[in-house]
Amino acid sequence: SSENRYLGIWYKQISDRTVVWVANRDRPLPGTSRLELKIADRGILGLFSNRSMIWSSNTTTSGNATAKLWDNGNLVVIDQQERVFWQSFDYPTDTLLPGMKLGRDNLRNKEWYLTPWKSSQDPAPGELTWGADRLGYPENKLRQGASIIFRGGPWSNERFPGVSVFSKSLTFRQFHPIEGTLNSSVHLESWAWVDSSRGWQPVVSFPRGACDTYNICNAYGTCSIDMIQQSCKCLDDKRFVPRNQKGWDTADWRGGCIRRTPLECKNGSEGFIEYPNVKLPDAENTWFNMNMTLEECGTKCLQICSCMAYANPEKNQSVCLLWFDDLLDIQVLPEGSGGPNIFVRMASSELDSQSISKNEGRNRKIVLLVVILGVFLIGLIITTWLCYARRKRNHAKLTMKGEMLNATKSQEEDMELPLFSFSSIANATANFSPDNKLGEGGFGPVYKGVLEDGKEIAVKRLSKNSSQGINEFKNEVICISKLQHRNLVKLLGCCIQGDEKLLIYEYMPNKSLDSFIFDVFSFGVLVLEIVSGKRNRGFIHPVNENNLVGHVWSLYNEEKELPVVNYSSSTYTGGSLNDFTIT
């Protein structure tokens, strides 16, 4: 009955005019006004009255622009390449058509939400709004001013069919295939057109009753309808109690519920209790991840002391949603409604055997993974060290062999010391037969052998386990080859092949002097007296006042030991020494 005039969009071929969008809802025109809708300068779509612009699209383009009304009810401004510069779907009024969005665009600082008409005759915006919450995980809320009247719950395809978009700049939900209308009687209604009956059929309406009132039971409280009477109770009577029992006894639910056992967050001993088929709590103070399994979500929550619960709002997607405050506006849904499950954090004493086993199983998996990784790393370190040690040992062997070969080659050139092949020595000793073994010392075993020319030899074979190493072997080759004395066993040559190191001496059949001497030190002093032609007893050096042993030791450290040998000495004419080694 209003005489005001508006630019609007409504359904064609439907007897009851159903207006779905109004352009100038804040600036109505008198019924006598002459109206004109046209493309003005720079591609602006404007509504004019007596040449005055009453409403415009507020977008510009440098090229030619065209306004079109698409079959889905979207009024658009496009250029010659069919690019959309403006569309009415970005400015919904009280009706959410298929393809429209609810949400926000952070880059453009724009929100998509519904506002009802003030009355059936006045399309101006009313006090109510229906749109996405700006904080936490997106969910739609019905507000009257700053007060929340109804909360639709986190976006889910189960309850609100459509497509969700999450990014740093855009967060919205595009709905299909039903129409939603927000009316002035504080109700959000969804309708579907039925061709057979040529009429609108209601799908769902919110709020549906007292239990849909926002947070009516407060923290950790749930609402239920019993005999058409609303009542509140704690989420779990075993683990939660009313904060104010007297108030609850008189239907005063404002205090909500509290835990019987407070959380302490010690050593990960806490766990979770699963509550199925619920309307998830208010998601304003939440954190979410769009690519995380439910098990990973629980582990994440357990690692954060302030995390109170976790859930996956989308059954067919890996979404993790964590709550960091008291759980508000929970509702246990009717049986068979297929609502999501929520996992609420509890103290260890409040966990049942199933929850404990799940928690222990999760902890066992973590411990097992850590142990496996630890064993793998230790094995890798040991293997790397062994390979390094083996390479270092082989390198040292090659270096020692090279040094020995160079030293032996030098001595062979200087003193014409022969090198015997290992095969010839093996043949001479019957492959080092035990029957040919003469004895064994610190250097290794000594074998008797006969060369191909019939000459008898004594072969000293360096033991692989001997404490004497390559340096001792080198010293003996160099020093004994120089100490060619008639009182010493003559060194005939040596052999080096692979790990084998051999010294070949002349063989003395009458045994050696050491078989008659039992004191090792005395034997050494005796050898020194024989070689030098001087007696240790009574010898005092005029400079350092050392005896013979101390004097020779000083010369040896200065590498001047050879002058001690008296090559002209003939005072001793007994047997030769066959196990004399300078080290």
Residue, then its C-alpha position, 0 to 999 in steps of 0.5 A: s500500500s506504500e506509494n514510495r517507489y524503489l528499484g527492485i528485482w523479483y521473480k518472474q511468472i510467480s503470482d505472489r511478487t517476491v522481491v529479492w533485492v532492492a537498490n535504493r532501500d534507504r532513499p525511496l522516491p515519491g510515487t509521482s517521481r519520474l524514474e530512469l535507470k541508465i549507464a552514466d559517464r565512465g560506466i556508472l549504473g545510476l537511478f535518476s529522478n528528474r536528472s538527479m542521481i538517487w542511487s549508483s553502482n559506484t564503479t567506473t570503467s574506461g570502456n563501454a559498459t552494459a547493464k544486464l539482469w541475469d536469470n539467477g537474479n544478479l544485476v551486473v555491469i559488464d564491459q565488451q569482454e563480458r567482464v563484471f565490474w559490479q553486481s547486485f550479488d555483492y550487496p544482498t538485502d534480506t534474501l540470499l539467492p543461490g550463488m550469493k555469498l556470506g562472509r568478508d573481503n579483507l582487502r576491500n574491507k567489505e562484508w556480505y550479510l543479510t538485513p531484513w526489511k523494517s516492515s512489509q511495506d518498508p524495505a529499509p534495513g532493520e535492526l537484525t543482521w545475519g552474517a559471518d563472524r569476524l573472529g575465529y573459525p567462520e560461522n554465521k550469527l544472527r544479531q540484534g544490534a551488538s547482541i547475539i540472538f542465534r548462532g548457526g555453528p561453524w560452517s559445515n556442508e551437513r547443515f548449510p550446503g555450499v562452497s566455503v572459501f578461506s584465504k588471507s583476503l577472502t572468507f565467504r560461503q556461497f550457498h546453493p540451491i535454496e533461498g534464504t530470507l531474514n524477516s523482521s520477526v527474528h527468523l531466518e527462513s529457507w525456502a525452495w520453489v516447487d514447480s509441481s505445486r507452483g509455490w514456495q515450500p519452507v525448508v528450515s527456520f531458525p531459531r526453532g525454539a528456546c534451545d536455539t537462543y544463544n548461550i542460554c545454558n552458558a559455559y559447558g551447559t547443554c539445552s534440551i526440550d522436555m515436554i515442550q519445556q526448556s531445561c539445561k544440564c551440564l555437558d557431562d554430570k560425571r565430570f561437570v557440576p553447576r557453578n551455582q546449584k541453587g540457581w540451577d534448581t530455580a532455572d537460573w542457568r547464568g552460572g553455567c557449569i565448571r569442571r569437577t577436577p581442574l586441569e593442571c597440564k602436567n607431563g601430558s597426562e591429560g586426555f580427551i573425552e569424546y562427545p558425539n552429535v553436538k552443535l559445536p561451541d562458539a568458535e570466536n576464540t579458536w584456531f583452525n587448520m584446513n589440512m590436518t587429520l583428527e589424530e594430528c589435531g588431538t596431538k596439537c591440542l594436547q601440546i597447548c595447555s590453554c587448548m580446551a577441546y578440538a573437533n573436525p567440523e567437516k566430515n569429508q575434509s581434514v579440518c582441525l578446529l581448536w578451542f582456547d576458552d570455556l565452551l559456550d552455546i553447546q547443544v546436543l543434537p537429536e539422535g540421528s541428526g549426524g552432527p559432528n563430535i567434539f573432544v573435550r580436554m579432561a584431567s587424568s583422573e576423569l578419563d575412562s579406560q577407553s580414553i586412557s587407552k587412546n591417550e596411551g596408544r597415542n603416547r606409545k606411538i610417539v615414544l615408538l617413533v622417537v625410539i626408532l628415529g633414535v636407533f636409526l640416528i645412532g646406527l647411522i653415526i656408528t656406521t659413519w664412524l666405522c667407515y671413517a675409521r676403516r678408511k683412516r686405518n687403510h690410509a695409515k697402512l698404505t702410508m706405513k707401507g710406502e714409508m717402509l718400502n721407501a726406507t727399505k729401497s734406500q737401504e738396499e741402495d746404500m747397503e745392498l740389503p737384499l729383498f726376498s720374495f714371500s713365496s721363497i721364504a714360505n718354501a724355505t720354511a715349509n710354509f712356516s711349519p710348526d716343526n721348523k719353529l725355533g721360538e717366539g719373542g715380542f717381535g713374533p715367531v722365529y722359523k728355521g729355513v733352507l734356501e734353494d741354494g742350501k743355505e740355512i736361515a732364521v726367519k723372524r716373522l712380525s706378528k700381527n698382534s705384536s706390540q712392535g709395529i712398523n717403526e720397530f721393524k724399520n729401526e731393526v732393518i736400518c740399525i742391524s744392517k749397519l751393525q755388521h759385527r762378527n759378534l752379531v748375527k748377520l742380517l741377510g735381508c728382509c721381505i715385505q709383501g702385504d701385511e707380511k714383514l719378515l727379517i732373514y738372519e743367518y742361522m746359528p746351530n749352537k743356540s744363542l747366548d740368550s739361552f744362558i742368560f736369564d736377566v734381560f737387563s744384564f744381557g743387554v749390558l753384556v751386548l753393549e759391552i761386547v759391541s763397544g769394547k768397554r765395560n760398564r762397571g768403572f766407566i764414567h764419561p768425563v763430561n756428563e759423568n754417565n756410566l756406559v749405559g747412560h752414555v749410549w742412551s744419550l747418544y741414541n737419543e741424539e742419533k749418534e749411537l753408531p760411533v759407540v761400536n768398536y769395529s776393531s774389537s776382538t776381545y770376545t770370540g764366543g758365539s754370536l747373538n741371534d735375537f738382538t733388536i734395537t728399538 
